[in-house]
Amino acid sequence: MTDLTQQRIVVTGGAGFLGRAVCRTLRERGVPADRIVVPRRRDFDLTVEADVVRLYAEARPDVVIHLAAEVGGIGANMAHPGRFFFANMAMGLHLVEHARRHGLTKFVHTGTVCAYPKHCPVPFREDDIWNGYPEETNAPYGVAKKAIFVMLDGYRREYGLASAVALPVNLYGPGDNFDPASSHVIPALIRKCEEARVAGADEVVCWGTGSATREFLYVDDAAEGIVRAAEVMEEPVPINLGGGAEIAIRDLVVTVAAACGFTGRIVWDASKPDGQPRRGLDISRARSLLGWEPRQTFDEGLAATVAWWRAHSSSTM
């Protein structure tokens, strides 16, 4: 087991939604704040190899927890498939190669549920991850992230680089990204329903048919799983981190509308894509290898997320 309190830790994406939760969890573990390094994009463009080299030289990490990604919802994935592939592939490629050169103690890679095949049997099991092509709208992002699994496996076998791979399902919670151009489904729906409620609108329009299903994980639970993987894993065995309940988008919209107090009509725009038909994860591997399972109930987590948005939306709406 790796004692993280004795390591210098770089958390890429540490200023983002999941990253802030991971840094908070590390501090709660007893890692001194001055041993946690959060590279900012204005200082280090991780898609550029020279910047990654400089990051390793300046930060001198023992452990890298790689959370940084260029990612968004269905619309963002459809608008930027080339950029999402390049950026996520380049970041992982440079960070892992220079982890080897630097002699890193451990590299922790955060994958994505988007890596699973489009028609993967539900619940998704890690052994099925290579049994088909991902859903088309997010395939460039998913394939780029999944390719790093292979790189880490190769580097473990050839160079002895210790690593871990966590696959969180769709995240949500206070501090999420509520930008309508790039947000994921829960913050997008909260903002849509809240703005409609405040404006007294009669309806909200949602993408797709509502038939797709998703599973959601509270951000603090995801952070705990990732930090636990950093502590106990040595091999890049993909490990699902899921919330434990599959929900249809049509039911999710009703639940979010109720949490926001919006009582108008829900209108579905079937000309827009649903995305992957179903998502639900088997988390038995996380239970057995990490001793981890989610703690936050969905209703409580959703209420906390709505409350956060209401407290912060005046500066962003």
C-alpha beads as a LAMMPS data file, in Angstrom:
LAMMPS data file: protein, C-alpha beads

317 atoms
316 bonds

1 atom types
1 bond types

-500.0 500.0 xlo xhi
-500.0 500.0 ylo yhi
-500.0 500.0 zlo zhi

Masses

1 110.0

Atoms # bond

1 1 1 0.000 0.000 0.000
2 1 1 1.271 3.468 -0.916
3 1 1 1.328 5.928 1.977
4 1 1 0.227 9.060 0.153
5 1 1 1.138 11.309 3.072
6 1 1 4.805 10.672 2.211
7 1 1 4.445 11.477 -1.520
8 1 1 4.583 14.583 -3.644
9 1 1 1.400 14.378 -5.702
10 1 1 0.531 16.132 -8.954
11 1 1 -3.210 16.249 -9.599
12 1 1 -3.844 17.215 -13.215
13 1 1 -7.240 18.839 -13.496
14 1 1 -7.015 19.493 -9.766
15 1 1 -8.769 22.840 -10.093
16 1 1 -11.777 21.253 -11.810
17 1 1 -14.956 19.697 -10.476
18 1 1 -13.597 16.229 -9.692
19 1 1 -10.101 17.542 -9.041
20 1 1 -11.162 19.783 -6.174
21 1 1 -12.879 16.816 -4.530
22 1 1 -9.780 14.633 -4.984
23 1 1 -7.503 17.311 -3.504
24 1 1 -9.893 17.705 -0.573
25 1 1 -9.874 13.930 -0.018
26 1 1 -6.065 13.858 -0.128
27 1 1 -5.878 16.592 2.514
28 1 1 -8.379 14.682 4.660
29 1 1 -6.041 11.679 4.368
30 1 1 -3.282 13.770 5.894
31 1 1 -1.375 14.765 2.754
32 1 1 0.129 18.213 3.457
33 1 1 -1.248 20.907 1.161
34 1 1 2.267 21.858 0.039
35 1 1 2.781 18.304 -1.263
36 1 1 -0.228 18.556 -3.607
37 1 1 0.600 20.293 -6.895
38 1 1 -2.207 21.430 -9.181
39 1 1 -0.850 22.500 -12.588
40 1 1 -2.948 25.200 -14.242
41 1 1 -3.524 25.312 -17.963
42 1 1 -2.214 28.855 -18.231
43 1 1 1.148 27.554 -16.980
44 1 1 1.242 24.022 -18.425
45 1 1 -0.518 22.912 -21.593
46 1 1 -0.434 19.162 -21.046
47 1 1 -1.089 18.462 -24.730
48 1 1 2.399 19.905 -25.389
49 1 1 5.259 17.569 -24.538
50 1 1 7.665 20.357 -23.550
51 1 1 5.187 21.585 -20.939
52 1 1 4.831 18.082 -19.493
53 1 1 8.628 17.785 -19.284
54 1 1 8.750 21.119 -17.455
55 1 1 5.957 20.068 -15.096
56 1 1 7.830 16.939 -14.008
57 1 1 11.059 18.922 -13.601
58 1 1 9.472 21.668 -11.499
59 1 1 6.952 19.662 -9.450
60 1 1 9.162 16.564 -8.901
61 1 1 6.160 14.304 -8.228
62 1 1 6.190 10.818 -6.775
63 1 1 2.562 10.195 -7.761
64 1 1 0.484 11.644 -10.608
65 1 1 -3.307 11.487 -10.442
66 1 1 -4.391 12.308 -13.981
67 1 1 -7.881 13.825 -14.028
68 1 1 -7.444 16.509 -16.683
69 1 1 -9.627 16.026 -19.752
70 1 1 -11.316 17.913 -22.518
71 1 1 -14.869 16.678 -22.264
72 1 1 -18.506 17.709 -22.369
73 1 1 -22.011 16.453 -22.993
74 1 1 -23.407 15.049 -26.231
75 1 1 -23.429 18.437 -27.968
76 1 1 -19.814 19.205 -27.112
77 1 1 -18.703 15.724 -28.174
78 1 1 -20.468 16.135 -31.530
79 1 1 -18.998 19.588 -32.087
80 1 1 -15.383 18.743 -31.195
81 1 1 -14.621 15.076 -31.977
82 1 1 -11.187 15.829 -33.393
83 1 1 -10.106 18.105 -30.571
84 1 1 -11.418 15.755 -27.892
85 1 1 -9.472 12.839 -29.371
86 1 1 -6.242 14.779 -29.801
87 1 1 -6.277 16.568 -26.460
88 1 1 -7.065 13.527 -24.349
89 1 1 -4.711 11.256 -26.272
90 1 1 -1.843 13.765 -26.192
91 1 1 -2.172 14.461 -22.468
92 1 1 -2.107 10.796 -21.544
93 1 1 0.671 9.953 -23.987
94 1 1 3.071 12.632 -22.705
95 1 1 2.249 12.225 -19.018
96 1 1 2.750 8.447 -18.992
97 1 1 5.948 8.496 -21.062
98 1 1 7.545 11.109 -18.827
99 1 1 6.280 9.355 -15.717
100 1 1 8.482 6.467 -16.841
101 1 1 11.437 8.712 -17.550
102 1 1 10.993 10.503 -14.230
103 1 1 10.854 7.249 -12.252
104 1 1 7.398 7.884 -10.845
105 1 1 6.205 5.784 -7.894
106 1 1 2.662 5.524 -9.309
107 1 1 0.472 6.885 -12.105
108 1 1 -3.309 6.988 -11.582
109 1 1 -5.394 7.367 -14.727
110 1 1 -9.058 8.326 -14.664
111 1 1 -10.858 6.733 -17.579
112 1 1 -14.462 7.136 -18.631
113 1 1 -17.637 5.126 -18.957
114 1 1 -17.702 6.439 -22.555
115 1 1 -15.030 3.831 -23.310
116 1 1 -17.552 0.985 -23.112
117 1 1 -19.128 -0.481 -26.280
118 1 1 -22.350 1.128 -27.470
119 1 1 -24.380 -2.030 -26.879
120 1 1 -22.504 -3.354 -23.892
121 1 1 -24.550 -5.704 -21.663
122 1 1 -25.836 -3.976 -18.530
123 1 1 -24.439 -3.811 -15.940
124 1 1 -21.132 -2.935 -17.591
125 1 1 -18.335 -5.217 -16.452
126 1 1 -14.718 -4.244 -16.933
127 1 1 -13.968 -7.409 -18.927
128 1 1 -16.416 -6.218 -21.616
129 1 1 -14.665 -2.932 -22.314
130 1 1 -12.968 -4.177 -25.508
131 1 1 -15.987 -6.062 -26.870
132 1 1 -17.210 -3.383 -29.283
133 1 1 -16.988 0.209 -30.481
134 1 1 -18.214 3.033 -28.207
135 1 1 -21.347 5.064 -28.897
136 1 1 -20.565 7.263 -31.905
137 1 1 -21.148 10.694 -30.371
138 1 1 -18.516 10.199 -27.684
139 1 1 -16.268 7.581 -29.309
140 1 1 -13.277 9.884 -30.016
141 1 1 -13.121 10.896 -26.359
142 1 1 -13.756 7.372 -25.087
143 1 1 -11.220 5.695 -27.376
144 1 1 -8.517 8.242 -26.504
145 1 1 -8.986 7.655 -22.798
146 1 1 -9.143 3.863 -23.291
147 1 1 -5.909 3.808 -25.281
148 1 1 -4.068 4.959 -22.162
149 1 1 -5.196 1.750 -20.419
150 1 1 -3.156 -0.169 -23.003
151 1 1 -0.195 2.167 -22.649
152 1 1 -0.146 1.735 -18.878
153 1 1 -0.369 -2.045 -19.205
154 1 1 2.556 -2.026 -21.620
155 1 1 4.600 0.273 -19.404
156 1 1 3.920 -1.894 -16.365
157 1 1 5.105 -5.012 -18.191
158 1 1 8.125 -3.441 -19.891
159 1 1 9.261 -0.744 -17.454
160 1 1 7.641 -1.714 -14.141
161 1 1 5.620 1.497 -13.878
162 1 1 3.028 1.023 -11.128
163 1 1 -0.366 2.398 -12.057
164 1 1 -4.106 2.339 -11.433
165 1 1 -7.131 2.925 -13.676
166 1 1 -10.494 4.134 -12.353
167 1 1 -13.629 4.400 -14.526
168 1 1 -16.169 6.712 -12.906
169 1 1 -19.704 6.834 -14.253
170 1 1 -21.417 10.213 -14.867
171 1 1 -20.545 12.539 -11.988
172 1 1 -22.644 15.220 -10.321
173 1 1 -22.568 17.369 -7.207
174 1 1 -21.964 20.896 -5.897
175 1 1 -19.437 22.812 -7.982
176 1 1 -20.258 20.990 -11.225
177 1 1 -19.964 22.640 -14.640
178 1 1 -23.256 24.373 -15.452
179 1 1 -22.162 25.919 -18.765
180 1 1 -24.931 24.962 -21.245
181 1 1 -22.365 24.532 -24.031
182 1 1 -20.369 21.844 -22.238
183 1 1 -22.201 20.604 -19.143
184 1 1 -23.337 17.055 -18.568
185 1 1 -26.917 15.982 -18.088
186 1 1 -27.629 16.726 -14.401
187 1 1 -26.225 20.275 -14.246
188 1 1 -27.729 20.998 -17.680
189 1 1 -31.173 19.880 -16.461
190 1 1 -30.887 21.749 -13.167
191 1 1 -30.020 24.971 -14.959
192 1 1 -32.771 24.461 -17.532
193 1 1 -35.441 23.762 -14.888
194 1 1 -34.288 26.537 -12.560
195 1 1 -34.237 29.148 -15.315
196 1 1 -37.677 28.017 -16.466
197 1 1 -39.038 28.197 -12.912
198 1 1 -37.621 31.672 -12.313
199 1 1 -38.933 32.917 -15.680
200 1 1 -42.355 31.341 -15.137
201 1 1 -42.005 29.343 -18.352
202 1 1 -44.620 26.742 -19.242
203 1 1 -42.218 24.114 -20.573
204 1 1 -38.647 22.933 -20.902
205 1 1 -37.289 21.178 -23.982
206 1 1 -34.966 18.197 -23.506
207 1 1 -32.830 16.389 -26.054
208 1 1 -33.716 12.957 -27.377
209 1 1 -36.584 10.692 -26.439
210 1 1 -35.833 10.159 -22.758
211 1 1 -35.477 6.409 -23.281
212 1 1 -31.727 6.217 -22.631
213 1 1 -30.580 5.282 -19.148
214 1 1 -27.712 6.616 -17.079
215 1 1 -26.122 6.053 -13.701
216 1 1 -24.772 8.854 -11.541
217 1 1 -22.074 9.081 -8.881
218 1 1 -21.678 11.858 -6.337
219 1 1 -18.356 13.610 -6.837
220 1 1 -17.071 13.011 -3.292
221 1 1 -17.689 9.282 -3.661
222 1 1 -15.739 9.288 -6.932
223 1 1 -12.857 11.130 -5.273
224 1 1 -12.716 8.555 -2.494
225 1 1 -12.558 5.727 -5.037
226 1 1 -9.754 7.381 -6.996
227 1 1 -7.670 8.102 -3.900
228 1 1 -8.232 4.560 -2.695
229 1 1 -6.972 3.264 -6.062
230 1 1 -3.880 5.454 -5.674
231 1 1 -3.245 3.854 -2.292
232 1 1 -3.742 0.162 -3.026
233 1 1 -3.387 -0.567 -6.750
234 1 1 -0.136 -1.406 -8.543
235 1 1 -1.522 -2.834 -11.802
236 1 1 -3.631 -0.866 -14.346
237 1 1 -6.696 -3.080 -13.931
238 1 1 -9.759 -1.003 -14.947
239 1 1 -12.073 -0.505 -11.964
240 1 1 -15.636 0.781 -12.305
241 1 1 -16.832 3.460 -9.895
242 1 1 -20.632 3.587 -10.112
243 1 1 -23.523 5.019 -8.169
244 1 1 -25.491 1.799 -7.905
245 1 1 -28.761 2.713 -9.688
246 1 1 -29.659 2.948 -13.386
247 1 1 -32.265 5.599 -14.216
248 1 1 -34.070 6.467 -17.468
249 1 1 -33.484 10.042 -18.620
250 1 1 -37.254 10.661 -18.759
251 1 1 -37.453 9.740 -15.060
252 1 1 -34.353 11.765 -14.271
253 1 1 -35.937 14.874 -15.813
254 1 1 -39.051 14.450 -13.670
255 1 1 -36.890 14.015 -10.570
256 1 1 -34.756 17.084 -11.331
257 1 1 -37.820 19.201 -12.150
258 1 1 -39.367 18.245 -8.812
259 1 1 -36.137 19.031 -6.950
260 1 1 -36.122 22.464 -8.609
261 1 1 -39.843 23.108 -8.068
262 1 1 -40.561 23.362 -11.801
263 1 1 -44.117 22.219 -12.558
264 1 1 -44.407 22.909 -16.299
265 1 1 -44.389 20.513 -19.261
266 1 1 -41.443 18.410 -20.376
267 1 1 -41.105 18.453 -24.180
268 1 1 -38.775 15.998 -25.924
269 1 1 -36.868 16.992 -29.077
270 1 1 -36.482 13.608 -30.768
271 1 1 -34.409 15.157 -33.574
272 1 1 -31.522 15.296 -31.085
273 1 1 -29.539 12.161 -30.141
274 1 1 -30.047 10.100 -27.000
275 1 1 -26.408 9.021 -26.800
276 1 1 -25.524 5.551 -25.529
277 1 1 -28.746 3.554 -25.040
278 1 1 -27.979 2.309 -21.520
279 1 1 -25.394 2.841 -18.811
280 1 1 -25.145 0.988 -15.549
281 1 1 -22.003 -0.319 -13.894
282 1 1 -21.064 -3.464 -12.026
283 1 1 -18.959 -2.240 -9.080
284 1 1 -18.063 -5.635 -7.598
285 1 1 -14.404 -5.156 -8.601
286 1 1 -14.251 -1.846 -6.710
287 1 1 -15.723 -3.540 -3.666
288 1 1 -13.222 -6.408 -3.774
289 1 1 -10.043 -4.548 -4.781
290 1 1 -10.618 -1.151 -3.162
291 1 1 -13.088 -1.866 -0.379
292 1 1 -15.143 0.950 -1.912
293 1 1 -18.794 1.613 -2.581
294 1 1 -20.826 4.827 -2.935
295 1 1 -22.198 6.425 0.216
296 1 1 -24.300 9.377 -0.943
297 1 1 -27.938 8.745 -1.838
298 1 1 -29.064 10.240 -5.132
299 1 1 -31.890 12.329 -3.649
300 1 1 -29.603 13.911 -1.059
301 1 1 -26.856 14.517 -3.599
302 1 1 -29.290 16.091 -6.052
303 1 1 -30.727 18.384 -3.368
304 1 1 -27.204 19.524 -2.449
305 1 1 -26.412 20.210 -6.118
306 1 1 -29.590 22.246 -6.667
307 1 1 -28.871 24.236 -3.493
308 1 1 -25.330 24.956 -4.681
309 1 1 -26.557 26.191 -8.057
310 1 1 -29.135 28.458 -6.448
311 1 1 -26.441 29.950 -4.225
312 1 1 -24.017 30.539 -7.092
313 1 1 -26.128 31.106 -10.193
314 1 1 -26.583 34.860 -9.783
315 1 1 -23.012 35.387 -10.939
316 1 1 -23.283 32.993 -13.880
317 1 1 -26.812 33.299 -15.244

Bonds

1 1 1 2
2 1 2 3
3 1 3 4
4 1 4 5
5 1 5 6
6 1 6 7
7 1 7 8
8 1 8 9
9 1 9 10
10 1 10 11
11 1 11 12
12 1 12 13
13 1 13 14
14 1 14 15
15 1 15 16
16 1 16 17
17 1 17 18
18 1 18 19
19 1 19 20
20 1 20 21
21 1 21 22
22 1 22 23
23 1 23 24
24 1 24 25
25 1 25 26
26 1 26 27
27 1 27 28
28 1 28 29
29 1 29 30
30 1 30 31
31 1 31 32
32 1 32 33
33 1 33 34
34 1 34 35
35 1 35 36
36 1 36 37
37 1 37 38
38 1 38 39
39 1 39 40
40 1 40 41
41 1 41 42
42 1 42 43
43 1 43 44
44 1 44 45
45 1 45 46
46 1 46 47
47 1 47 48
48 1 48 49
49 1 49 50
50 1 50 51
51 1 51 52
52 1 52 53
53 1 53 54
54 1 54 55
55 1 55 56
56 1 56 57
57 1 57 58
58 1 58 59
59 1 59 60
60 1 60 61
61 1 61 62
62 1 62 63
63 1 63 64
64 1 64 65
65 1 65 66
66 1 66 67
67 1 67 68
68 1 68 69
69 1 69 70
70 1 70 71
71 1 71 72
72 1 72 73
73 1 73 74
74 1 74 75
75 1 75 76
76 1 76 77
77 1 77 78
78 1 78 79
79 1 79 80
80 1 80 81
81 1 81 82
82 1 82 83
83 1 83 84
84 1 84 85
85 1 85 86
86 1 86 87
87 1 87 88
88 1 88 89
89 1 89 90
90 1 90 91
91 1 91 92
92 1 92 93
93 1 93 94
94 1 94 95
95 1 95 96
96 1 96 97
97 1 97 98
98 1 98 99
99 1 99 100
100 1 100 101
101 1 101 102
102 1 102 103
103 1 103 104
104 1 104 105
105 1 105 106
106 1 106 107
107 1 107 108
108 1 108 109
109 1 109 110
110 1 110 111
111 1 111 112
112 1 112 113
113 1 113 114
114 1 114 115
115 1 115 116
116 1 116 117
117 1 117 118
118 1 118 119
119 1 119 120
120 1 120 121
121 1 121 122
122 1 122 123
123 1 123 124
124 1 124 125
125 1 125 126
126 1 126 127
127 1 127 128
128 1 128 129
129 1 129 130
130 1 130 131
131 1 131 132
132 1 132 133
133 1 133 134
134 1 134 135
135 1 135 136
136 1 136 137
137 1 137 138
138 1 138 139
139 1 139 140
140 1 140 141
141 1 141 142
142 1 142 143
143 1 143 144
144 1 144 145
145 1 145 146
146 1 146 147
147 1 147 148
148 1 148 149
149 1 149 150
150 1 150 151
151 1 151 152
152 1 152 153
153 1 153 154
154 1 154 155
155 1 155 156
156 1 156 157
157 1 157 158
158 1 158 159
159 1 159 160
160 1 160 161
161 1 161 162
162 1 162 163
163 1 163 164
164 1 164 165
165 1 165 166
166 1 166 167
167 1 167 168
168 1 168 169
169 1 169 170
170 1 170 171
171 1 171 172
172 1 172 173
173 1 173 174
174 1 174 175
175 1 175 176
176 1 176 177
177 1 177 178
178 1 178 179
179 1 179 180
180 1 180 181
181 1 181 182
182 1 182 183
183 1 183 184
184 1 184 185
185 1 185 186
186 1 186 187
187 1 187 188
188 1 188 189
189 1 189 190
190 1 190 191
191 1 191 192
192 1 192 193
193 1 193 194
194 1 194 195
195 1 195 196
196 1 196 197
197 1 197 198
198 1 198 199
199 1 199 200
200 1 200 201
201 1 201 202
202 1 202 203
203 1 203 204
204 1 204 205
205 1 205 206
206 1 206 207
207 1 207 208
208 1 208 209
209 1 209 210
210 1 210 211
211 1 211 212
212 1 212 213
213 1 213 214
214 1 214 215
215 1 215 216
216 1 216 217
217 1 217 218
218 1 218 219
219 1 219 220
220 1 220 221
221 1 221 222
222 1 222 223
223 1 223 224
224 1 224 225
225 1 225 226
226 1 226 227
227 1 227 228
228 1 228 229
229 1 229 230
230 1 230 231
231 1 231 232
232 1 232 233
233 1 233 234
234 1 234 235
235 1 235 236
236 1 236 237
237 1 237 238
238 1 238 239
239 1 239 240
240 1 240 241
241 1 241 242
242 1 242 243
243 1 243 244
244 1 244 245
245 1 245 246
246 1 246 247
247 1 247 248
248 1 248 249
249 1 249 250
250 1 250 251
251 1 251 252
252 1 252 253
253 1 253 254
254 1 254 255
255 1 255 256
256 1 256 257
257 1 257 258
258 1 258 259
259 1 259 260
260 1 260 261
261 1 261 262
262 1 262 263
263 1 263 264
264 1 264 265
265 1 265 266
266 1 266 267
267 1 267 268
268 1 268 269
269 1 269 270
270 1 270 271
271 1 271 272
272 1 272 273
273 1 273 274
274 1 274 275
275 1 275 276
276 1 276 277
277 1 277 278
278 1 278 279
279 1 279 280
280 1 280 281
281 1 281 282
282 1 282 283
283 1 283 284
284 1 284 285
285 1 285 286
286 1 286 287
287 1 287 288
288 1 288 289
289 1 289 290
290 1 290 291
291 1 291 292
292 1 292 293
293 1 293 294
294 1 294 295
295 1 295 296
296 1 296 297
297 1 297 298
298 1 298 299
299 1 299 300
300 1 300 301
301 1 301 302
302 1 302 303
303 1 303 304
304 1 304 305
305 1 305 306
306 1 306 307
307 1 307 308
308 1 308 309
309 1 309 310
310 1 310 311
311 1 311 312
312 1 312 313
313 1 313 314
314 1 314 315
315 1 315 316
316 1 316 317
